[in-house]
Amino acid sequence: MRHRLKTRAGKSVYALRKVTSEPVFGVIKAVMGFRSFLLRGYEAAQGEWSLVCMAFNLKRLHVLTR
């Protein structure tokens, strides 16, 4: 990893992590408090995750339209 971060290409690829999805998951975990699924089974967890994503998008929409 140290070698990758010393190269120009490695730095640019690693910098993309901040831009893509990692901040979204950080907000969902830290701000919204979603740490684990409460329901069992794939379909139930998928539905629960859809609700979490909708809540995040509504929260984001509210912040951006002030």
N, CA, C and O atoms as CSV, one atom per row, in Angstrom:
chain,resi,resn,atom,element,x,y,z
A,1,MET,N,N,0.819,-1.187,0.000
A,1,MET,CA,C,0.000,0.000,0.000
A,1,MET,C,C,0.868,1.258,0.000
A,1,MET,O,O,0.550,2.231,-0.684
A,2,ARG,N,N,1.934,1.241,0.745
A,2,ARG,CA,C,2.828,2.405,0.750
A,2,ARG,C,C,3.373,2.680,-0.637
A,2,ARG,O,O,3.462,3.828,-1.074
A,3,HIS,N,N,3.737,1.600,-1.324
A,3,HIS,CA,C,4.268,1.762,-2.679
A,3,HIS,C,C,3.212,2.348,-3.611
A,3,HIS,O,O,3.513,3.216,-4.431
A,4,ARG,N,N,1.987,1.877,-3.484
A,4,ARG,CA,C,0.908,2.392,-4.336
A,4,ARG,C,C,0.647,3.871,-4.087
A,4,ARG,O,O,0.404,4.631,-5.025
A,5,LEU,N,N,0.695,4.278,-2.825
A,5,LEU,CA,C,0.421,5.669,-2.504
A,5,LEU,C,C,1.557,6.601,-2.905
A,5,LEU,O,O,1.364,7.815,-2.975
A,6,LYS,N,N,2.727,6.053,-3.167
A,6,LYS,CA,C,3.841,6.884,-3.617
A,6,LYS,C,C,3.767,7.191,-5.106
A,6,LYS,O,O,4.362,8.165,-5.567
A,7,THR,N,N,3.045,6.374,-5.858
A,7,THR,CA,C,2.931,6.623,-7.294
A,7,THR,C,C,1.806,7.618,-7.570
A,7,THR,O,O,0.866,7.750,-6.786
A,8,ARG,N,N,1.920,8.299,-8.676
A,8,ARG,CA,C,0.917,9.291,-9.056
A,8,ARG,C,C,-0.428,8.619,-9.349
A,8,ARG,O,O,-1.478,9.125,-8.953
A,9,ALA,N,N,-0.391,7.486,-10.039
A,9,ALA,CA,C,-1.632,6.771,-10.362
A,9,ALA,C,C,-2.306,6.239,-9.098
A,9,ALA,O,O,-3.529,6.300,-8.966
A,10,GLY,N,N,-1.509,5.722,-8.179
A,10,GLY,CA,C,-2.058,5.205,-6.924
A,10,GLY,C,C,-2.718,6.295,-6.095
A,10,GLY,O,O,-3.770,6.074,-5.495
A,11,LYS,N,N,-2.105,7.465,-6.062
A,11,LYS,CA,C,-2.689,8.583,-5.322
A,11,LYS,C,C,-4.013,9.015,-5.926
A,11,LYS,O,O,-4.961,9.313,-5.200
A,12,SER,N,N,-4.084,9.052,-7.247
A,12,SER,CA,C,-5.335,9.492,-7.886
A,12,SER,C,C,-6.460,8.484,-7.665
A,12,SER,O,O,-7.610,8.871,-7.460
A,13,VAL,N,N,-6.128,7.185,-7.707
A,13,VAL,CA,C,-7.153,6.165,-7.466
A,13,VAL,C,C,-7.612,6.206,-6.016
A,13,VAL,O,O,-8.808,6.094,-5.747
A,14,TYR,N,N,-6.694,6.365,-5.087
A,14,TYR,CA,C,-7.054,6.407,-3.671
A,14,TYR,C,C,-7.869,7.661,-3.346
A,14,TYR,O,O,-8.741,7.627,-2.478
A,15,ALA,N,N,-7.588,8.761,-4.037
A,15,ALA,CA,C,-8.325,10.001,-3.806
A,15,ALA,C,C,-9.783,9.869,-4.221
A,15,ALA,O,O,-10.641,10.566,-3.679
A,16,LEU,N,N,-10.079,8.993,-5.167
A,16,LEU,CA,C,-11.456,8.799,-5.614
A,16,LEU,C,C,-12.335,8.206,-4.519
A,16,LEU,O,O,-13.557,8.339,-4.582
A,17,ARG,N,N,-11.749,7.559,-3.525
A,17,ARG,CA,C,-12.541,6.959,-2.446
A,17,ARG,C,C,-13.305,8.026,-1.677
A,17,ARG,O,O,-14.416,7.779,-1.207
A,18,LYS,N,N,-12.722,9.199,-1.546
A,18,LYS,CA,C,-13.376,10.282,-0.815
A,18,LYS,C,C,-14.543,10.863,-1.602
A,18,LYS,O,O,-15.467,11.436,-1.025
A,19,VAL,N,N,-14.497,10.716,-2.900
A,19,VAL,CA,C,-15.488,11.338,-3.762
A,19,VAL,C,C,-16.680,10.425,-3.993
A,19,VAL,O,O,-17.790,10.912,-4.208
A,20,THR,N,N,-16.483,9.137,-3.953
A,20,THR,CA,C,-17.531,8.212,-4.356
A,20,THR,C,C,-18.485,7.891,-3.224
A,20,THR,O,O,-19.263,8.759,-2.828
A,21,SER,N,N,-18.457,6.715,-2.701
A,21,SER,CA,C,-19.507,6.276,-1.787
A,21,SER,C,C,-19.123,6.297,-0.313
A,21,SER,O,O,-20.013,6.226,0.535
A,22,GLU,N,N,-17.884,6.389,0.022
A,22,GLU,CA,C,-17.505,6.281,1.424
A,22,GLU,C,C,-18.124,7.352,2.317
A,22,GLU,O,O,-18.528,7.027,3.434
A,23,PRO,N,N,-18.220,8.612,1.888
A,23,PRO,CA,C,-18.884,9.592,2.756
A,23,PRO,C,C,-20.355,9.267,3.011
A,23,PRO,O,O,-20.872,9.533,4.095
A,24,VAL,N,N,-21.021,8.698,2.023
A,24,VAL,CA,C,-22.429,8.340,2.183
A,24,VAL,C,C,-22.585,7.300,3.287
A,24,VAL,O,O,-23.447,7.443,4.154
A,25,PHE,N,N,-21.771,6.269,3.264
A,25,PHE,CA,C,-21.857,5.235,4.296
A,25,PHE,C,C,-21.468,5.795,5.656
A,25,PHE,O,O,-22.018,5.378,6.676
A,26,GLY,N,N,-20.535,6.726,5.686
A,26,GLY,CA,C,-20.156,7.356,6.951
A,26,GLY,C,C,-21.305,8.132,7.558
A,26,GLY,O,O,-21.524,8.069,8.768
A,27,VAL,N,N,-22.043,8.864,6.738
A,27,VAL,CA,C,-23.194,9.628,7.232
A,27,VAL,C,C,-24.282,8.680,7.705
A,27,VAL,O,O,-24.893,8.904,8.750
A,28,ILE,N,N,-24.527,7.625,6.943
A,28,ILE,CA,C,-25.563,6.670,7.329
A,28,ILE,C,C,-25.227,6.020,8.670
A,28,ILE,O,O,-26.113,5.808,9.498
A,29,LYS,N,N,-23.962,5.706,8.884
A,29,LYS,CA,C,-23.574,5.053,10.134
A,29,LYS,C,C,-23.476,6.040,11.288
A,29,LYS,O,O,-24.023,5.787,12.361
A,30,ALA,N,N,-22.791,7.160,11.086
A,30,ALA,CA,C,-22.512,8.067,12.188
A,30,ALA,C,C,-23.678,8.998,12.502
A,30,ALA,O,O,-24.065,9.129,13.663
A,31,VAL,N,N,-24.237,9.638,11.497
A,31,VAL,CA,C,-25.267,10.643,11.719
A,31,VAL,C,C,-26.637,10.003,11.899
A,31,VAL,O,O,-27.387,10.365,12.806
A,32,MET,N,N,-26.954,9.062,11.042
A,32,MET,CA,C,-28.275,8.443,11.095
A,32,MET,C,C,-28.335,7.272,12.074
A,32,MET,O,O,-29.424,6.824,12.433
A,33,GLY,N,N,-27.194,6.781,12.503
A,33,GLY,CA,C,-27.151,5.739,13.519
A,33,GLY,C,C,-27.511,4.346,13.034
A,33,GLY,O,O,-27.877,3.487,13.837
A,34,PHE,N,N,-27.414,4.109,11.737
A,34,PHE,CA,C,-27.737,2.785,11.199
A,34,PHE,C,C,-26.479,1.922,11.234
A,34,PHE,O,O,-25.562,2.116,10.435
A,35,ARG,N,N,-26.442,0.981,12.150
A,35,ARG,CA,C,-25.272,0.124,12.318
A,35,ARG,C,C,-25.514,-1.323,11.901
A,35,ARG,O,O,-24.586,-2.003,11.465
A,36,SER,N,N,-26.734,-1.792,12.028
A,36,SER,CA,C,-27.012,-3.185,11.670
A,36,SER,C,C,-28.472,-3.333,11.264
A,36,SER,O,O,-29.319,-2.506,11.601
A,37,PHE,N,N,-28.735,-4.386,10.546
A,37,PHE,CA,C,-30.093,-4.677,10.104
A,37,PHE,C,C,-30.882,-5.306,11.254
A,37,PHE,O,O,-30.357,-6.116,12.017
A,38,LEU,N,N,-32.130,-4.923,11.358
A,38,LEU,CA,C,-32.984,-5.451,12.412
A,38,LEU,C,C,-33.805,-6.644,11.929
A,38,LEU,O,O,-34.267,-7.451,12.736
A,39,LEU,N,N,-33.986,-6.755,10.624
A,39,LEU,CA,C,-34.805,-7.820,10.059
A,39,LEU,C,C,-33.926,-8.945,9.532
A,39,LEU,O,O,-32.762,-8.723,9.200
A,40,ARG,N,N,-34.473,-10.136,9.454
A,40,ARG,CA,C,-33.721,-11.297,8.979
A,40,ARG,C,C,-34.154,-11.657,7.573
A,40,ARG,O,O,-35.299,-11.429,7.183
A,41,GLY,N,N,-33.243,-12.210,6.829
A,41,GLY,CA,C,-33.536,-12.635,5.469
A,41,GLY,C,C,-33.121,-11.577,4.467
A,41,GLY,O,O,-33.104,-10.381,4.757
A,42,TYR,N,N,-32.789,-12.054,3.282
A,42,TYR,CA,C,-32.284,-11.164,2.232
A,42,TYR,C,C,-33.324,-10.127,1.823
A,42,TYR,O,O,-33.019,-8.937,1.753
A,43,GLU,N,N,-34.536,-10.566,1.555
A,43,GLU,CA,C,-35.570,-9.649,1.078
A,43,GLU,C,C,-35.935,-8.615,2.140
A,43,GLU,O,O,-36.141,-7.444,1.821
A,44,ALA,N,N,-36.014,-9.035,3.375
A,44,ALA,CA,C,-36.327,-8.105,4.463
A,44,ALA,C,C,-35.207,-7.082,4.645
A,44,ALA,O,O,-35.469,-5.892,4.817
A,45,ALA,N,N,-33.970,-7.548,4.607
A,45,ALA,CA,C,-32.830,-6.644,4.747
A,45,ALA,C,C,-32.749,-5.699,3.550
A,45,ALA,O,O,-32.385,-4.533,3.696
A,46,GLN,N,N,-33.084,-6.201,2.388
A,46,GLN,CA,C,-33.077,-5.363,1.194
A,46,GLN,C,C,-34.123,-4.247,1.327
A,46,GLN,O,O,-33.860,-3.102,0.959
A,47,GLY,N,N,-35.293,-4.579,1.845
A,47,GLY,CA,C,-36.314,-3.571,2.086
A,47,GLY,C,C,-35.892,-2.555,3.131
A,47,GLY,O,O,-36.145,-1.359,2.989
A,48,GLU,N,N,-35.247,-3.039,4.182
A,48,GLU,CA,C,-34.761,-2.149,5.228
A,48,GLU,C,C,-33.695,-1.201,4.677
A,48,GLU,O,O,-33.675,-0.016,5.012
A,49,TRP,N,N,-32.811,-1.731,3.833
A,49,TRP,CA,C,-31.770,-0.909,3.239
A,49,TRP,C,C,-32.377,0.132,2.296
A,49,TRP,O,O,-31.886,1.259,2.222
A,50,SER,N,N,-33.428,-0.232,1.583
A,50,SER,CA,C,-34.109,0.726,0.708
A,50,SER,C,C,-34.677,1.884,1.528
A,50,SER,O,O,-34.602,3.039,1.109
A,51,LEU,N,N,-35.240,1.578,2.686
A,51,LEU,CA,C,-35.753,2.634,3.560
A,51,LEU,C,C,-34.634,3.553,4.062
A,51,LEU,O,O,-34.805,4.771,4.128
A,52,VAL,N,N,-33.513,2.969,4.407
A,52,VAL,CA,C,-32.380,3.767,4.867
A,52,VAL,C,C,-31.898,4.685,3.741
A,52,VAL,O,O,-31.597,5.856,3.973
A,53,CYS,N,N,-31.828,4.151,2.531
A,53,CYS,CA,C,-31.389,4.958,1.391
A,53,CYS,C,C,-32.375,6.074,1.090
A,53,CYS,O,O,-31.970,7.196,0.782
A,54,MET,N,N,-33.663,5.776,1.176
A,54,MET,CA,C,-34.674,6.823,0.964
A,54,MET,C,C,-34.558,7.911,2.026
A,54,MET,O,O,-34.668,9.098,1.718
A,55,ALA,N,N,-34.338,7.513,3.261
A,55,ALA,CA,C,-34.185,8.489,4.339
A,55,ALA,C,C,-32.959,9.364,4.097
A,55,ALA,O,O,-33.015,10.576,4.308
A,56,PHE,N,N,-31.865,8.770,3.660
A,56,PHE,CA,C,-30.660,9.543,3.363
A,56,PHE,C,C,-30.919,10.521,2.229
A,56,PHE,O,O,-30.523,11.684,2.308
A,57,ASN,N,N,-31.586,10.057,1.169
A,57,ASN,CA,C,-31.856,10.920,0.025
A,57,ASN,C,C,-32.795,12.064,0.396
A,57,ASN,O,O,-32.607,13.191,-0.063
A,58,LEU,N,N,-33.802,11.787,1.219
A,58,LEU,CA,C,-34.696,12.854,1.669
A,58,LEU,C,C,-33.958,13.865,2.538
A,58,LEU,O,O,-34.173,15.071,2.425
A,59,LYS,N,N,-33.092,13.363,3.401
A,59,LYS,CA,C,-32.288,14.239,4.248
A,59,LYS,C,C,-31.399,15.125,3.391
A,59,LYS,O,O,-31.293,16.328,3.630
A,60,ARG,N,N,-30.771,14.535,2.405
A,60,ARG,CA,C,-29.884,15.270,1.503
A,60,ARG,C,C,-30.670,16.293,0.681
A,60,ARG,O,O,-30.217,17.423,0.494
A,61,LEU,N,N,-31.834,15.901,0.197
A,61,LEU,CA,C,-32.682,16.793,-0.577
A,61,LEU,C,C,-33.114,17.990,0.266
A,61,LEU,O,O,-33.135,19.124,-0.214
A,62,HIS,N,N,-33.454,17.728,1.513
A,62,HIS,CA,C,-33.851,18.801,2.424
A,62,HIS,C,C,-32.713,19.794,2.633
A,62,HIS,O,O,-32.937,21.004,2.642
A,63,VAL,N,N,-31.515,19.296,2.799
A,63,VAL,CA,C,-30.358,20.159,3.036
A,63,VAL,C,C,-30.049,20.994,1.788
A,63,VAL,O,O,-29.705,22.171,1.890
A,64,LEU,N,N,-30.173,20.382,0.629
A,64,LEU,CA,C,-29.820,21.081,-0.605
A,64,LEU,C,C,-30.872,22.087,-1.062
A,64,LEU,O,O,-30.553,22.993,-1.832
A,65,THR,N,N,-32.093,21.955,-0.617
A,65,THR,CA,C,-33.149,22.860,-1.085
A,65,THR,C,C,-33.491,23.958,-0.088
A,65,THR,O,O,-34.512,24.629,-0.240
A,66,ARG,N,N,-32.682,24.146,0.899
A,66,ARG,CA,C,-32.917,25.229,1.864
A,66,ARG,C,C,-32.716,26.564,1.221
A,66,ARG,O,O,-32.870,27.594,1.876
